[in-house]
Amino acid sequence: MFRYPALVLMMVVVTVATLTMTSRAVTRQDADAEGSSLVGSWIITFPDIPQAPPSLYTFTSDGTVVGSSANGARHGVWTTGTTDAGEFSLTVLGVISDPAVGPPGLLHIWGSLVLGDDQDTFSLLYFVEAIAADGTVAAVEGPFQALGIRIEDQPIEGLGTPEADGTPGIVPIASPVVDGTPVAAA
């Protein structure tokens, strides 16, 4: 008889997630080669819950997902779909420490994600369940929808580049302001 069912349940979830992640590495590489890649960082919004702040998630090339939301960090795995390029599945877990979200334990989120034709947006259909510290699983909620927008590099225009001798070649793009009035640069 197990005295710590929650610990056993967490170990099973981590083992399954690890096996899933390692068994799909070649498929993810194939998707990257075809130009249908989820790899990168994303801003995720939740149309079904308009008051929810956005979340930030990063999908790595080895199938790992790391995210953060107003309710804490999320960790998990993603894999390519079995039918079309641009389709993915994901499973993430987060720690529940806010009683408003549920009893202390894990939040289990899983779903199906479709990358947009522009490769910079996605739509996610997902489900959620809470796993209490004693191993009790709450009812599944969902499906819910989430939308993702890829975080792109935005270089700062006009900064210039360092000179060969190490002297910065910076071009000023703004003037100092004192008491609301622009002041000429010295």
C-alpha positions, 0 to 999 in steps of 0.5 A: 500500500502506497503512503504517498499516492501523489508522489507516485502519480507525479513520477508516472506523469514525468516518466510518460512525458519524458518517454513521449518527448524522446520518442518524437524527436525525429518527427519534430526535426522533420517538421522543422526541415519542412518549414512548419516549426513551432520552435520559438517564443509565443504570446498566448491569449485566451478568447474564452476568458477575456479577463485572463492576462496573456501567457508566455510560452517557449517551444524548444527543438527537443520537444520541451515546452516552458511557459509562464502565466499569471498563475505560475510556471508551466513545463511540458512536452510537444510533438508534431501531429500525425496527419498534417504539417503544422499540427501539434499536440502538447501536454503541460503541467503547472503547480497549483498553489492558489486556492482560487485555482484549486487544491494544492497539486498539479494543473494538467493541460493538454491540447491540439495546436494548429500553426497558421499559414503565416507560421507566426500564429496558432490556434490551440484547443485545450482541456484542463484538469486539476490533480490534487496532492493526494492524487485525486483527479478533478473533472476535465474542463474544456475544450477551451481556445487559446491563440498564439502570436510568435515573438519576433526579433525587433531590432532597434533602428538607428543605433549603428554598430561598434567601430573596429577600434571598439568605439561605439558608432551610436547615432542618437535617436532621442534627446534628453527631456527635462521637465517635459521639454526636449534638451539639446544633446551636448 
